[in-house]
Amino acid sequence: MSRTVTVGLDGSPESRAAAEWAAREAVLRGAPLKIVHVRAHKPAHVARAPLLGPETDQHWIERMPRDAAEGIRLVHPGLEVNSEQPAGNVVDILCEAAGSAELLVLGSRGFGAIGGFVVGSVSLSVVARAEGPVALVRAGEQAADEHRTDLADVPSAAAPFRPVVLALDTDDPDDTVLEFAFDAAARREAPLRVVHGWPEPPTAFYRFPGDAELYDSLERRQAAALTEVLRPWRQKFPDVEVVEVSRCGSAAQILVNAARDASLAVVGRRIRTNRLGAHIGHVTHAALHHINAPVAVVAHG
């Protein structure tokens, strides 16, 4: 795996926002940025333009990644930016890019009528199949959105970063996911809010004497389990402020609520090789559709 941050670009507003976010992420990581535009179908707005001939269309396609790279270099003059235009199946090429990059960044089309992200089929397919980390960025995402407000109560890129939020399963914690989240928080000099949701005990549907004591005992055990999983990572990243959130209820809903003020949300996805095929899990699905901040999905074994 190279240390490159790679972004998929198709000319849409969400992919341009993803490219700008990927450039900022590459700067944080001290890594080069690669812009990948897959030669496949025409962008919808080009296909609808009757006055554009095939030569003009081809010219636009060839210029798009170069223009994007030049714009990013102007904003980040010290950043190494490369671009390429492979031909083939978009999902296959982007999955291959994710496997060879430190991080692949894709766009998501903002909010739909139901109040959540509209995640395109390409982005969702890549997230479900990729064996490397993939970050999804909504259309309209700007640098200031990742930061706290300044003294005038205005979001500012000069202010400290908002927290990084990690969804953690204490029954099956994965080092790859934990490493990614702690590293992201360290690079941003931001707090890491680690969220663990656990189900209600079976007696929640009934009322028995001693239920309150049982619940309190379970709550303490769950919180202690979270603390124990995080202990070695606190030692490895001593400068990262860690906030532990252990709550009873839907893990997906707890994560979405905890990430309302996040600069980045991190979720894991187990790589499945069985006949069920690609699967992202309900917590990751909720994160992709309902968290406003960029969401990094980290595949693990």
C-alpha positions in Angstrom: 0.0 0.0 0.0 1.4 3.4 -1.0 1.0 6.5 1.1 -1.0 8.2 -1.6 -4.4 9.7 -0.9 -6.5 9.0 -4.0 -9.8 10.7 -5.0 -12.3 9.6 -7.6 -13.4 12.6 -9.8 -16.3 12.7 -12.3 -16.9 16.4 -12.5 -19.9 16.4 -10.2 -20.2 18.9 -7.3 -19.8 16.1 -4.8 -16.7 14.7 -6.4 -15.2 18.2 -6.5 -15.9 18.6 -2.8 -14.3 15.2 -2.3 -11.2 16.3 -4.2 -10.8 19.4 -2.1 -11.3 17.4 1.1 -8.8 14.8 -0.2 -6.2 17.5 -0.8 -6.6 18.7 2.8 -6.3 15.2 4.1 -3.2 14.6 2.0 -1.6 17.7 3.5 -2.5 16.4 7.0 -0.9 13.1 6.2 2.1 14.5 4.3 1.2 12.3 1.4 0.8 13.0 -2.4 -2.7 13.3 -3.9 -3.8 11.3 -6.9 -6.8 12.3 -8.9 -8.5 9.4 -10.8 -11.0 10.0 -13.5 -12.3 6.8 -15.0 -13.2 7.0 -18.7 -16.7 5.5 -18.8 -20.0 7.1 -19.4 -20.4 10.8 -20.2 -21.2 13.1 -17.3 -25.0 13.7 -17.3 -24.7 17.5 -17.8 -22.4 16.9 -20.8 -24.7 14.3 -22.3 -27.6 16.7 -22.1 -25.8 19.5 -24.0 -26.8 19.2 -27.7 -24.3 21.8 -28.9 -21.2 19.9 -27.7 -19.7 17.8 -30.5 -17.6 14.7 -29.8 -14.3 16.7 -30.1 -15.5 19.2 -27.5 -16.7 16.4 -25.3 -13.4 14.6 -25.5 -11.5 17.9 -24.8 -13.6 18.5 -21.7 -13.0 15.0 -20.4 -9.2 15.3 -20.9 -9.1 18.7 -19.3 -11.2 18.0 -16.2 -8.6 16.1 -14.0 -5.8 18.5 -15.2 -7.9 21.5 -14.3 -8.7 20.0 -10.9 -5.1 19.3 -10.2 -4.0 22.8 -11.2 -6.7 24.3 -8.9 -5.6 22.2 -6.0 -1.9 23.1 -6.5 -2.9 26.8 -6.3 -4.5 26.3 -2.9 -1.9 23.9 -1.6 1.4 24.9 -3.4 3.5 22.3 -1.5 1.3 19.4 -2.3 2.3 16.8 -4.9 -0.7 16.3 -7.2 -0.9 13.7 -10.0 -3.8 12.7 -12.2 -4.7 9.7 -14.3 -7.5 8.6 -16.6 -7.8 4.8 -16.8 -10.5 3.3 -18.9 -12.8 0.5 -17.8 -15.4 -0.4 -15.1 -15.6 2.5 -12.6 -16.3 0.3 -9.5 -13.5 -2.1 -10.4 -10.9 0.6 -11.0 -11.8 2.5 -7.8 -11.7 -0.7 -5.7 -8.3 -1.4 -7.1 -7.3 2.2 -6.3 -8.5 1.8 -2.7 -6.4 -1.3 -2.3 -3.2 0.4 -3.3 -3.8 3.8 -1.6 -3.6 4.9 2.0 -7.1 6.3 1.6 -9.6 6.6 -1.3 -12.0 9.5 -1.2 -15.4 9.6 -3.0 -18.3 12.1 -3.2 -21.8 11.6 -1.8 -24.7 13.7 -3.2 -25.7 15.6 -0.1 -29.1 15.3 1.5 -32.2 13.7 0.0 -35.9 14.3 0.7 -35.9 11.8 3.6 -33.3 13.8 5.5 -30.2 11.6 4.8 -27.4 11.3 2.4 -28.1 10.1 -1.1 -25.2 7.7 -1.6 -24.7 6.9 -5.3 -24.6 3.3 -6.5 -20.9 3.6 -7.5 -19.8 5.0 -4.1 -21.9 2.4 -2.2 -20.5 -0.4 -4.3 -16.9 0.7 -3.8 -17.5 1.0 0.0 -18.9 -2.5 0.1 -16.1 -4.1 -1.9 -13.0 -2.1 -1.3 -10.3 -3.6 0.9 -8.8 -0.3 1.9 -10.2 2.7 3.7 -12.8 4.8 1.8 -14.0 8.2 2.9 -17.3 9.6 1.6 -17.7 13.4 1.4 -21.0 15.2 0.8 -21.5 17.9 -1.8 -20.9 21.3 -0.3 -18.4 20.2 2.3 -16.0 23.1 3.1 -12.8 23.3 5.1 -14.5 25.4 7.8 -17.1 22.7 8.4 -14.5 20.5 10.0 -13.6 23.2 12.6 -15.1 24.7 15.7 -16.3 28.3 15.6 -14.0 31.2 16.2 -14.3 33.9 18.8 -17.0 35.5 16.7 -18.9 32.2 16.8 -18.3 31.7 13.0 -16.9 28.4 11.7 -13.3 29.0 10.7 -10.6 26.8 9.3 -8.2 28.6 11.6 -10.1 27.3 14.7 -9.4 23.8 16.2 -10.8 20.7 14.5 -14.1 19.3 15.7 -13.9 15.8 17.3 -13.2 12.6 15.3 -15.9 10.1 16.2 -15.3 6.3 16.2 -17.9 3.6 16.3 -16.5 0.7 18.3 -17.7 -2.8 18.9 -16.0 -3.9 22.2 -16.9 -7.5 21.5 -14.9 -7.5 18.2 -12.5 -4.5 18.2 -10.2 -4.3 15.2 -6.7 -2.7 15.4 -6.9 -1.4 11.8 -10.0 0.6 12.6 -8.6 1.9 15.9 -5.3 2.8 14.4 -7.0 4.8 11.6 -9.2 6.7 14.1 -6.5 7.5 16.6 -4.1 8.6 13.8 -6.8 10.8 12.3 -7.4 12.5 15.6 -3.7 12.9 16.3 -3.1 14.6 12.9 -6.0 17.0 13.5 -5.0 17.6 17.2 -8.6 16.8 17.9 -10.4 14.9 20.6 -11.4 11.3 19.7 -14.9 10.4 20.8 -15.3 6.6 20.9 -18.9 5.5 20.8 -20.1 2.1 21.9 -23.8 1.1 21.9 -25.1 -2.0 23.6 -28.5 -3.6 23.6 -31.0 -3.5 26.4 -31.0 -6.5 28.8 -33.8 -9.0 28.2 -35.5 -7.9 31.4 -36.1 -4.5 29.9 -39.4 -5.8 28.5 -40.6 -6.8 32.0 -40.5 -5.4 35.5 -38.8 -7.4 38.2 -37.4 -6.4 41.6 -33.8 -5.6 41.2 -34.0 -4.5 37.6 -32.3 -1.1 38.4 -29.4 -2.9 40.0 -29.0 -5.2 37.1 -29.1 -2.4 34.6 -26.5 -0.4 36.6 -24.2 -3.4 36.8 -24.5 -4.0 33.1 -23.8 -0.3 32.4 -20.6 -0.5 34.5 -19.4 -3.6 32.8 -20.0 -2.2 29.3 -18.2 1.0 30.2 -15.3 -1.0 31.8 -15.0 -3.1 28.6 -14.7 0.1 26.5 -12.0 1.5 28.8 -10.1 -1.8 28.6 -10.1 -1.9 24.8 -8.9 1.7 24.6 -6.2 1.4 27.3 -3.3 0.3 24.9 -4.3 2.9 22.3 -4.3 5.7 24.9 -0.7 4.7 25.7 0.2 4.6 22.0 -1.3 8.0 21.3 -0.8 9.8 24.6 -1.5 13.3 23.1 -5.0 12.3 21.9 -7.8 13.3 24.2 -10.2 10.4 24.3 -13.8 10.7 25.3 -15.6 7.4 26.0 -19.3 7.2 25.2 -21.1 3.9 26.3 -24.8 4.0 25.8 -27.7 1.5 25.9 -29.7 1.5 22.7 -29.4 1.3 19.0 -25.7 1.5 18.1 -26.5 3.1 14.8 -28.6 5.9 16.3 -26.1 6.5 19.1 -23.4 6.9 16.6 -25.4 9.3 14.4 -26.3 11.4 17.4 -22.7 11.5 18.7 -21.3 12.6 15.3 -23.5 15.7 14.9 -20.5 17.9 15.6 -17.8 15.7 14.2 -15.1 16.6 11.7 -14.8 13.0 10.7 -16.7 9.8 11.6 -14.9 6.4 11.4 -16.7 3.1 11.1 -15.4 -0.4 10.4 -16.6 -2.9 7.8 -15.7 -6.6 7.9 -14.5 -8.0 4.6 -16.8 -10.8 3.7 -15.8 -13.6 1.3 -18.9 -15.8 1.7 -21.7 -16.3 -0.7 -23.7 -13.4 0.7 -21.3 -11.1 -1.2 -20.7 -7.4 -0.3 -22.2 -6.2 2.9 -21.6 -3.0 4.9 -23.6 -3.6 8.1 -26.5 -1.5 9.5 -24.2 0.8 11.6 -22.1 1.7 8.6 -25.2 2.0 6.4 -26.7 4.5 9.0 -23.4 6.4 9.1 -23.2 6.8 5.3 -26.8 8.0 5.0 -27.3 10.1 8.1 -24.0 11.7 9.3 -23.3 15.1 8.0 -19.5 14.9 8.3 -17.2 12.9 6.1 -17.4 9.2 6.9 -14.4 6.9 6.6 -15.2 3.2 6.2 -12.2 1.1 7.2 -12.3 -2.5 5.9 -10.8 -5.2 8.1 -10.5 -8.9 8.3 
